Amino acid sequence: MGRAARIGDAVRHIRWYFASLMGDNHYRRYVEHRRRTHPGEPILSEREYWRMRHAAAESNPQSRCC
């Protein structure tokens, strides 16, 4: 593997890490989970999903950084 390929891999891993950290891939993971474990059932839109997540966080506060 050449140097450029290693740098490309490192950049992809860093992007994945920050996307996971910031929650960018939560909805995608939710959709994959619903399709895999609940086939044929409706899937929330991304807007509905985030509303549900925020409502759940507000109704059940836990210690968090912010």
N, CA, C and O atoms as a Tinker XYZ file with bonds, in Angstrom:
   264  protein
     1  N      0.850000   -1.172000    0.000000    73     2
     2  CA     0.000000    0.000000    0.000000    64     1     3
     3  C      0.894000    1.233000    0.000000    63     2     4     5
     4  O      1.805000    1.360000    0.819000    81     3
     5  N      0.618000    2.128000   -0.926000    73     3     6
     6  CA     1.443000    3.328000   -1.040000    64     5     7
     7  C      1.084000    4.382000   -0.009000    63     6     8     9
     8  O      0.095000    4.278000    0.717000    81     7
     9  N      1.920000    5.388000    0.023000    73     7    10
    10  CA     1.728000    6.479000    0.985000    64     9    11
    11  C      0.401000    7.195000    0.759000    63    10    12    13
    12  O     -0.301000    7.497000    1.724000    81    11
    13  N      0.046000    7.471000   -0.485000    73    11    14
    14  CA    -1.208000    8.171000   -0.791000    64    13    15
    15  C     -2.415000    7.344000   -0.331000    63    14    16    17
    16  O     -3.389000    7.900000    0.177000    81    15
    17  N     -2.353000    6.035000   -0.505000    73    15    18
    18  CA    -3.450000    5.170000   -0.075000    64    17    19
    19  C     -3.577000    5.177000    1.442000    63    18    20    21
    20  O     -4.688000    5.196000    1.972000    81    19
    21  N     -2.454000    5.162000    2.139000    73    19    22
    22  CA    -2.486000    5.201000    3.609000    64    21    23
    23  C     -3.053000    6.526000    4.104000    63    22    24    25
    24  O     -3.822000    6.559000    5.065000    81    23
    25  N     -2.673000    7.612000    3.448000    73    23    26
    26  CA    -3.198000    8.928000    3.831000    64    25    27
    27  C     -4.701000    8.976000    3.565000    63    26    28    29
    28  O     -5.459000    9.497000    4.383000    81    27
    29  N     -5.135000    8.437000    2.427000    73    27    30
    30  CA    -6.559000    8.392000    2.112000    64    29    31
    31  C     -7.337000    7.591000    3.138000    63    30    32    33
    32  O     -8.420000    8.000000    3.556000    81    31
    33  N     -6.794000    6.454000    3.548000    73    31    34
    34  CA    -7.436000    5.636000    4.576000    64    33    35
    35  C     -7.538000    6.403000    5.903000    63    34    36    37
    36  O     -8.572000    6.372000    6.570000    81    35
    37  N     -6.469000    7.080000    6.266000    73    35    38
    38  CA    -6.470000    7.840000    7.513000    64    37    39
    39  C     -7.526000    8.942000    7.472000    63    38    40    41
    40  O     -8.232000    9.167000    8.455000    81    39
    41  N     -7.632000    9.622000    6.344000    73    39    42
    42  CA    -8.629000   10.690000    6.206000    64    41    43
    43  C    -10.043000   10.113000    6.312000    63    42    44    45
    44  O    -10.898000   10.697000    6.978000    81    43
    45  N    -10.296000    8.981000    5.668000    73    43    46
    46  CA   -11.616000    8.347000    5.765000    64    45    47
    47  C    -11.946000    7.951000    7.196000    63    46    48    49
    48  O    -13.079000    8.126000    7.646000    81    47
    49  N    -10.965000    7.419000    7.910000    73    47    50
    50  CA   -11.197000    7.027000    9.308000    64    49    51
    51  C    -11.479000    8.246000   10.180000    63    50    52    53
    52  O    -12.343000    8.194000   11.055000    81    51
    53  N    -10.771000    9.325000    9.955000    73    51    54
    54  CA   -10.991000   10.547000   10.725000    64    53    55
    55  C    -12.384000   11.105000   10.430000    63    54    56    57
    56  O    -13.089000   11.515000   11.352000    81    55
    57  N    -12.788000   11.124000    9.162000    73    55    58
    58  CA   -14.133000   11.596000    8.806000    64    57    59
    59  C    -15.198000   10.738000    9.474000    63    58    60    61
    60  O    -16.171000   11.256000   10.021000    81    59
    61  N    -15.006000    9.410000    9.426000    73    59    62
    62  CA   -15.968000    8.503000   10.057000    64    61    63
    63  C    -16.057000    8.784000   11.556000    63    62    64    65
    64  O    -17.155000    8.828000   12.110000    81    63
    65  N    -14.928000    8.973000   12.208000    73    63    66
    66  CA   -14.894000    9.224000   13.653000    64    65    67
    67  C    -15.665000   10.490000   13.999000    63    66    68    69
    68  O    -16.499000   10.484000   14.905000    81    67
    69  N    -15.388000   11.578000   13.279000    73    67    70
    70  CA   -16.067000   12.835000   13.591000    64    69    71
    71  C    -17.552000   12.763000   13.248000    63    70    72    73
    72  O    -18.373000   13.337000   13.964000    81    71
    73  N    -17.911000   12.074000   12.175000    73    71    74
    74  CA   -19.330000   11.913000   11.841000    64    73    75
    75  C    -20.038000   11.137000   12.948000    63    74    76    77
    76  O    -21.158000   11.483000   13.325000    81    75
    77  N    -19.399000   10.096000   13.470000    73    75    78
    78  CA   -19.984000    9.321000   14.560000    64    77    79
    79  C    -20.083000   10.157000   15.828000    63    78    80    81
    80  O    -21.090000   10.112000   16.535000    81    79
    81  N    -19.053000   10.903000   16.105000    73    79    82
    82  CA   -19.018000   11.734000   17.298000    64    81    83
    83  C    -20.104000   12.799000   17.266000    63    82    84    85
    84  O    -20.717000   13.084000   18.295000    81    83
    85  N    -20.350000   13.387000   16.110000    73    83    86
    86  CA   -21.328000   14.462000   15.979000    64    85    87
    87  C    -22.744000   13.952000   15.727000    63    86    88    89
    88  O    -23.688000   14.741000   15.726000    81    87
    89  N    -22.909000   12.648000   15.514000    73    87    90
    90  CA   -24.239000   12.084000   15.323000    64    89    91
    91  C    -24.716000   12.090000   13.882000    63    90    92    93
    92  O    -25.891000   11.834000   13.619000    81    91
    93  N    -23.825000   12.376000   12.949000    73    91    94
    94  CA   -24.211000   12.469000   11.544000    64    93    95
    95  C    -24.731000   11.155000   10.981000    63    94    96    97
    96  O    -25.525000   11.165000   10.040000    81    95
    97  N    -24.309000   10.038000   11.525000    73    95    98
    98  CA   -24.732000    8.757000   10.956000    64    97    99
    99  C    -25.801000    8.062000   11.798000    63    98   100   101
   100  O    -26.126000    6.905000   11.530000    81    99
   101  N    -26.351000    8.727000   12.798000    73    99   102
   102  CA   -27.373000    8.093000   13.638000    64   101   103
   103  C    -28.608000    7.719000   12.834000    63   102   104   105
   104  O    -29.120000    6.607000   12.964000    81   103
   105  N    -29.089000    8.636000   12.006000    73   103   106
   106  CA   -30.308000    8.348000   11.247000    64   105   107
   107  C    -30.066000    7.193000   10.272000    63   106   108   109
   108  O    -30.918000    6.315000   10.132000    81   107
   109  N    -28.929000    7.188000    9.607000    73   107   110
   110  CA   -28.613000    6.102000    8.674000    64   109   111
   111  C    -28.597000    4.760000    9.407000    63   110   112   113
   112  O    -29.113000    3.768000    8.893000    81   111
   113  N    -28.012000    4.726000   10.593000    73   111   114
   114  CA   -27.983000    3.490000   11.375000    64   113   115
   115  C    -29.381000    3.086000   11.815000    63   114   116   117
   116  O    -29.707000    1.899000   11.838000    81   115
   117  N    -30.216000    4.072000   12.166000    73   115   118
   118  CA   -31.607000    3.794000   12.540000    64   117   119
   119  C    -32.346000    3.143000   11.371000    63   118   120   121
   120  O    -33.041000    2.145000   11.559000    81   119
   121  N    -32.202000    3.695000   10.173000    73   119   122
   122  CA   -32.889000    3.160000    8.992000    64   121   123
   123  C    -32.411000    1.735000    8.715000    63   122   124   125
   124  O    -33.225000    0.851000    8.448000    81   123
   125  N    -31.105000    1.505000    8.777000    73   123   126
   126  CA   -30.573000    0.160000    8.553000    64   125   127
   127  C    -31.142000   -0.820000    9.578000    63   126   128   129
   128  O    -31.522000   -1.937000    9.228000    81   127
   129  N    -31.198000   -0.405000   10.835000    73   127   130
   130  CA   -31.738000   -1.261000   11.901000    64   129   131
   131  C    -33.207000   -1.585000   11.641000    63   130   132   133
   132  O    -33.612000   -2.744000   11.734000    81   131
   133  N    -34.006000   -0.566000   11.316000    73   131   134
   134  CA   -35.433000   -0.788000   11.075000    64   133   135
   135  C    -35.656000   -1.735000    9.902000    63   134   136   137
   136  O    -36.509000   -2.620000    9.976000    81   135
   137  N    -34.908000   -1.559000    8.832000    73   135   138
   138  CA   -35.067000   -2.435000    7.667000    64   137   139
   139  C    -34.670000   -3.868000    7.978000    63   138   140   141
   140  O    -35.283000   -4.815000    7.484000    81   139
   141  N    -33.638000   -4.018000    8.803000    73   139   142
   142  CA   -33.132000   -5.348000    9.124000    64   141   143
   143  C    -34.021000   -6.070000   10.130000    63   142   144   145
   144  O    -34.299000   -7.258000    9.969000    81   143
   145  N    -34.466000   -5.366000   11.161000    73   143   146
   146  CA   -35.187000   -6.035000   12.248000    64   145   147
   147  C    -36.702000   -5.883000   12.196000    63   146   148   149
   148  O    -37.419000   -6.639000   12.851000    81   147
   149  N    -37.197000   -4.923000   11.433000    73   147   150
   150  CA   -38.644000   -4.678000   11.337000    64   149   151
   151  C    -39.046000   -4.472000    9.884000    63   150   152   153
   152  O    -39.590000   -3.420000    9.548000    81   151
   153  N    -38.794000   -5.444000    9.013000    73   151   154
   154  CA   -39.099000   -5.256000    7.592000    64   153   155
   155  C    -40.592000   -5.030000    7.370000    63   154   156   157
   156  O    -41.431000   -5.655000    8.020000    81   155
   157  N    -40.902000   -4.147000    6.462000    73   155   158
   158  CA   -42.292000   -3.872000    6.123000    64   157   159
   159  C    -42.964000   -2.853000    7.023000    63   158   160   161
   160  O    -44.054000   -2.380000    6.703000    81   159
   161  N    -42.343000   -2.500000    8.142000    73   159   162
   162  CA   -42.913000   -1.497000    9.031000    64   161   163
   163  C    -42.456000   -0.113000    8.591000    63   162   164   165
   164  O    -41.397000    0.028000    7.979000    81   163
   165  N    -43.252000    0.912000    8.901000    73   163   166
   166  CA   -42.871000    2.271000    8.479000    64   165   167
   167  C    -41.596000    2.743000    9.181000    63   166   168   169
   168  O    -41.287000    2.337000   10.301000    81   167
   169  N    -40.876000    3.607000    8.485000    73   167   170
   170  CA   -39.642000    4.194000    9.000000    64   169   171
   171  C    -39.877000    5.693000    9.124000    63   170   172   173
   172  O    -40.395000    6.324000    8.203000    81   171
   173  N    -39.498000    6.256000   10.256000    73   171   174
   174  CA   -39.664000    7.689000   10.459000    64   173   175
   175  C    -38.834000    8.466000    9.441000    63   174   176   177
   176  O    -37.771000    8.014000    9.016000    81   175
   177  N    -39.328000    9.628000    9.061000    73   175   178
   178  CA   -38.511000   10.518000    8.231000    64   177   179
   179  C    -37.358000   11.014000    9.099000    63   178   180   181
   180  O    -37.392000   10.870000   10.321000    81   179
   181  N    -36.354000   11.588000    8.480000    73   179   182
   182  CA   -35.224000   12.065000    9.265000    64   181   183
   183  C    -35.670000   13.155000   10.231000    63   182   184   185
   184  O    -35.187000   13.205000   11.363000    81   183
   185  N    -36.556000   14.006000    9.819000    73   183   186
   186  CA   -37.051000   15.066000   10.688000    64   185   187
   187  C    -37.802000   14.472000   11.893000    63   186   188   189
   188  O    -37.588000   14.896000   13.029000    81   187
   189  N    -38.676000   13.499000   11.642000    73   187   190
   190  CA   -39.414000   12.847000   12.732000    64   189   191
   191  C    -38.465000   12.126000   13.688000    63   190   192   193
   192  O    -38.653000   12.144000   14.904000    81   191
   193  N    -37.434000   11.486000   13.109000    73   191   194
   194  CA   -36.456000   10.769000   13.921000    64   193   195
   195  C    -35.771000   11.717000   14.903000    63   194   196   197
   196  O    -35.675000   11.408000   16.090000    81   195
   197  N    -35.294000   12.866000   14.423000    73   195   198
   198  CA   -34.579000   13.794000   15.296000    64   197   199
   199  C    -35.512000   14.412000   16.328000    63   198   200   201
   200  O    -35.106000   14.658000   17.463000    81   199
   201  N    -36.762000   14.664000   15.941000    73   199   202
   202  CA   -37.729000   15.162000   16.928000    64   201   203
   203  C    -37.917000   14.145000   18.043000    63   202   204   205
   204  O    -37.938000   14.506000   19.220000    81   203
   205  N    -38.055000   12.866000   17.674000    73   203   206
   206  CA   -38.209000   11.800000   18.664000    64   205   207
   207  C    -36.984000   11.732000   19.579000    63   206   208   209
   208  O    -37.124000   11.631000   20.797000    81   207
   209  N    -35.791000   11.788000   18.996000    73   207   210
   210  CA   -34.555000   11.718000   19.788000    64   209   211
   211  C    -34.454000   12.866000   20.779000    63   210   212   213
   212  O    -34.113000   12.665000   21.945000    81   211
   213  N    -34.756000   14.076000   20.305000    73   211   214
   214  CA   -34.655000   15.240000   21.197000    64   213   215
   215  C    -35.731000   15.205000   22.274000    63   214   216   217
   216  O    -35.470000   15.569000   23.420000    81   215
   217  N    -36.933000   14.774000   21.920000    73   215   218
   218  CA   -38.006000   14.667000   22.912000    64   217   219
   219  C    -37.635000   13.634000   23.977000    63   218   220   221
   220  O    -37.875000   13.857000   25.164000    81   219
   221  N    -37.057000   12.521000   23.567000    73   219   222
   222  CA   -36.647000   11.491000   24.522000    64   221   223
   223  C    -35.552000   12.012000   25.440000    63   222   224   225
   224  O    -35.569000   11.736000   26.640000    81   223
   225  N    -34.606000   12.758000   24.897000    73   223   226
   226  CA   -33.515000   13.306000   25.706000    64   225   227
   227  C    -34.051000   14.333000   26.707000    63   226   228   229
   228  O    -33.579000   14.398000   27.842000    81   227
   229  N    -35.031000   15.129000   26.289000    73   227   230
   230  CA   -35.592000   16.135000   27.191000    64   229   231
   231  C    -36.449000   15.502000   28.282000    63   230   232   233
   232  O    -36.452000   15.980000   29.417000    81   231
   233  N    -37.167000   14.444000   27.957000    73   231   234
   234  CA   -38.045000   13.831000   28.949000    64   233   235
   235  C    -37.297000   12.918000   29.916000    63   234   236   237
   236  O    -37.810000   12.595000   30.987000    81   235
   237  N    -36.094000   12.505000   29.546000    73   235   238
   238  CA   -35.310000   11.623000   30.385000    64   237   239
   239  C    -33.875000   12.144000   30.460000    63   238   240   241
   240  O    -32.968000   11.532000   29.898000    81   239
   241  N    -33.659000   13.271000   31.149000    73   239   242
   242  CA   -32.311000   13.859000   31.181000    64   241   243
   243  C    -31.316000   12.958000   31.916000    63   242   244   245
   244  O    -31.606000   12.397000   32.973000    81   243
   245  N    -30.170000   12.849000   31.330000    73   243   246
   246  CA   -29.069000   12.097000   31.930000    64   245   247
   247  C    -27.860000   13.002000   31.906000    63   246   248   249
   248  O    -27.851000   14.024000   31.221000    81   247
   249  N    -26.849000   12.629000   32.647000    73   247   250
   250  CA   -25.651000   13.459000   32.627000    64   249   251
   251  C    -25.045000   13.419000   31.234000    63   250   252   253
   252  O    -24.866000   12.356000   30.641000    81   251
   253  N    -24.740000   14.586000   30.738000    73   251   254
   254  CA   -24.116000   14.700000   29.420000    64   253   255
   255  C    -23.255000   15.947000   29.436000    63   254   256   257
   256  O    -23.353000   16.769000   30.347000    81   255
   257  N    -22.434000   16.081000   28.454000    73   255   258
   258  CA   -21.449000   17.154000   28.475000    64   257   259
   259  C    -22.056000   18.536000   28.275000    63   258   260   261
   260  O    -21.501000   19.522000   28.759000    81   259
   261  N    -23.191000   18.631000   27.567000    73   259   262
   262  CA   -23.723000   19.963000   27.227000    64   261   263
   263  C    -25.167000   20.131000   27.655000    63   262   264
   264  O    -25.755000   21.190000   27.441000    81   263
